[in-house]
Every structure is written in structure tokens, then in C-alpha cells.
Amino acid sequence: MRLLLTTSQGIEDLAKAEVENLLSRLGVPFRVEEKPLGVEGRVLAEVREAFYTDEKGRKRELSVSTYLNERSRLLHRVIVEIASERFEGIGEEEPERALKRIEDFVASLPVERYVKVSESFAVRSFRKGEHQITSVDISKTVGKAIFDRLERFGTPKVNLDHPTVIFRAELVGDVFFLGIDTTGDSSLHKRPWRVYDHPAHLKASIANAMIELAELDGGSVLDPMCGSGTILIELALRGYEGRIIGIEKYKKHLKGAKMNALAAGVLDRIEFIHGDATKLSQYLESVDFAISNLPYGLKIGRKSAIPELYMKFFSELSKVLEKRGVFLTTEKNAIENALEENGFKVVHHRLIGHGGLMVHCYVIE
């Protein structure tokens, strides 16, 4: 079985490591590859059938896709791959020609193996890159090819709202993927505990990537600008046993973070403080780790105030941070100036795709 796994651009290596760790527990051969066919934000897993023994001692097949959907913290979707193909030059082609190539390719695939005639289906599509066709064009074309093929075996059922089987068609650059989306219409990064939405909340998958980059060892962890609490809640849900602290300046967001933590069942694991991150030393004498999605000034606040905010914050952080910090921002110059001015060393830097932007992630000591 080949599984196409989606995640945020820039954390493919961390997602690969997580998937390898999860699959290693199944005791079957597997191979995991990041950026298959050069496509960012994707991981490919090839894995043999896995089995488990039920309560009556019977051998049962384990659904690896369900297993990953239930356990992954870094993935967005788990797709059973039917086929993939590189269509050279498809971005420059006229719409009719581009769609004909996709239709002919899908028509040649044994899609009847993945959906029974009695089951309804729909196609969800994703497109990224420069093309003269839209994702809607792709959905219609792939849907027609699948429908025409299934007609050989009976009368296909299409249900666009509540399908039994979801085909996922992706065109990223010149690479086309077709598979069965086992995750459903709601991406895994949309956690069920999120009952309060911050205007610039962090994806839970990226929060977990930042936690991985922090290389925590059981010490205290602070999010000094915790917003709706994503990083703290995800850390608590991982069973982290160290002290977990969140500081938030705005009462509205602090209340929302507590609501989210309550919905996640981890409110008793997090110490929430109403306070100002530029006055950190008033609330804490020391903290081992700090992880935060810093304000960019794009959705909240004023962009012009960011350099001063970062300078004051990192000045305070230098008084209390013992080990390591992980921070996300679009403001490269502002954070690098503040880090240098306050004696911090950047030990790792990467770009991560978030909210349609490539944002900078810094690991500092």
C-alpha cells in the first residue's frame, strides 16, 4: 500500500520521522520518503499489510490509514494513493489539452477497486502552481472520468455533500496524484478541541513541529504570547510532564485559551497567566524552554510596532530563559536584530508554510 500524506510545507522531515516512528510499532516492512516527486508538503509511505489479534484471539487486518489518522500530530491528510504521474509542461498548456491529459490518465486507472457500485463518491481537488486550469476544472474532469469508468459495472452514485468514498485529485506544479482520502473533509490539523478561534491561530501540526524542534527534556515550557493556547494544549495532550505555562496580554484570548484547554481536557495541566510578555521577569524567575508564534502585525496589531515589541520581549526573555526557545514570525529583520542585541544564538532556522505565507522558524539558545 502506498499512502500519500500531506503536511505543512517545511516540516516534511519531522512528519517523516513521526510516521516512521508510528509505523515501526506495527512490526511490518515500510519505507517513508519526504517530498515524493519533488512535491513539498507531502510524504509518501509504502507499507505492507499489518495485522492485530482481537479479544477472541482472531487475526484481523489493521487499517494503517486509520492508525495514522488517529495517532499523527503532524499530518493533515492520509490518502491511499491510486496513481501519480508527472505531466511535463501542463502549466503552459491550453485548458482543453491539459484537462484531456488528466482525463485520459484517470480513465486508464482501475478506480473500480476502490469504490463499490452501491457506494456514492465525490472528487475533492487541490491545485498549486501556475496553470490555466482551476481546481474546479480538475474536480469535474476527474469526476467524469471516474463516473464513465464505473458505468461499465453498474450505475455510479455521485454525492457531492456526503459521499461514502472521497477521491482526492491533486495537481502540484506538473505532478498529478489521485487517491482515496481517508481523512474526510476536515483536515487533521483542525482539532476538535478548538472551540475558540484566535484571529491568527497556529495550525496544530506546526505547533507540534515547533515542540519537536525544541527537543524538550522534561523542564518547564512557556508560551509567552499564547493566544488561543494551541502550543500549550498540544504539548499537554502529548502527556508532557513538565510545568506548562502560558502568558497572554488580552483577556479575551486568555479566556478563549482556557475554553480550548477545557474542551481538550487539559485545563488542569496548564498555568495561564494574564500578563505582558515584555515584562516576563515579573511573572517568572526562570523557565527552561519557550515556544511561541510571535505576532506579525498582519492580522492583529500594527506592523510598525513589531521591532520594538521584539526588542523588549527578547530583552526580558534573556533574563529568564535557561535552555532553548523556538519562535515563528514573518519579521526576519526584527527578530534577528532583537536576538543579536540580547545575546541569543540561532542554532536552527527554517521556513514553514502557514496561512499562505512562508514564515521563519528560529531555534535559539
Residue, then its C-alpha position, 0 to 999 in steps of 0.5 A: m500500500r502506498l499512502l500519500l500524506t500531506t503536511s505543512q510545507g517545511i516540516e516534511d522531515l519531522a512528519k517523516a520521522e513521526v510516521e516512521n516512528l508510528l509505523s515501526r510499532l506495527g512490526v511490518p516492512f515500510r519505507v517513508e520518503e519526504k517530498p515524493l516527486g519533488v512535491e513539498g508538503r507531502v510524504l509518501a509511505e509504502v507499507r505492507e499489510a499489518f495485522y492485530t489479534d482481537e479479544k477472541g484471539r482472531k487475526r484481523e487486518l489493521s487499517v494503517s490509514t486509520y492508525l495514522n489518522e488517529r495517532s499523527r500530530l503532524l499530518h493533515r491528510v492520509i490518502v491511499e494513493i491510486a496513481s501519480e504521474r508527472f505531466e511535463g509542461i501542463g502549466e503552459e498548456e491550453p485548458e482543453r489539452a491539459l484537462k484531456r491529459i488528466e482525463d485520459f490518465v484517470a480513465s486508464l486507472p482501475v478506480e473500480r477497486y476502490v469504490k463499490v457500485s452501491e457506494s456514492f463518491a465525490v472528487r475533492s481537488f487541490r491545485k498549486g502552481e501556475h496553470q490555466i486550469t482551476s481546481v474546479d476544472i480538475s474536480k469535474t474532469v476527474g469526476k467524469a472520468i471516474f463516473d464513465r469508468l464505473e458505468r461499465f459495472g453498474t450505475p455510479k452514485v455521485n454525492l457531492d455533500h456526503p459521499t461514502v468514498i472521497f477521491r482526492a485529485e491533486l495537481v502540484g506544479d506538473v505532478f498529478f496524484l489521485g487517491i482515496d482520502t481517508t481523512g474526510d473533509s476536515s483536515l487533521h490539523k483542525r482539532p476538535w478541541r478548538v472551540y475558540d478561534h484566535p484571529a491568527h491561530l497556529k495550525a496544530s501540526i506546526a505547533n507540534a513541529m515547533i515542540e519537536l524542534a525544541e527537543l524538550d527534556g522534561g523542564s518547564v515550557l512557556d508560551p509567552m504570547c499564547g493566544s488561543g493556547t494551541i502550543l500549550i494544549e498540544l504539548a499537554l495532550r502529548g502527556y508532557e510532564g513538565r510545568i506548562i505555562g502560558i502568558e497572554k496580554y488580552k483577556k479575551h484570548l486568555k479566556g478563549a485559551k482556557m475554553n480550548a484547554l477545557a474542551a481538550g481536557v487539559l485545563d488542569r495541566i496548564e498555568f495561564i497567566h494574564g500578563d505582558a510578555t515584555k515584562l516576563s521577569q515579573y511573572l517568572e524567575s526562570v523557565d527552561f524552554a519557550i515556544s511561541n508564534l510571535p505576532y506579525g502585525l498582519k492580522i492583529g496589531r500594527k506592523s510598525a510596532i513589531p521591532e520594538l515589541y521584539m526588542k523588549f520581549f527578547s530583552e526580558l526573555s534573556k533574563v529568564l530563559e535557561k535552555r532553548g526557545v523556538f519562535l515563528t514570525t514573518e519579521k526576519n529583520a526584527i527578530e534577528n536584530a532583537l536576538e543579536e542585541n540580547g545575546f541569543k544564538v540561532v542554532h536552527h532556522r527554517l521556513i514553514g508554510h502557514g496561512g499562505l505565507m512562508v514564515h521563519c522558524y528560529v531555534i535559539e539558545 
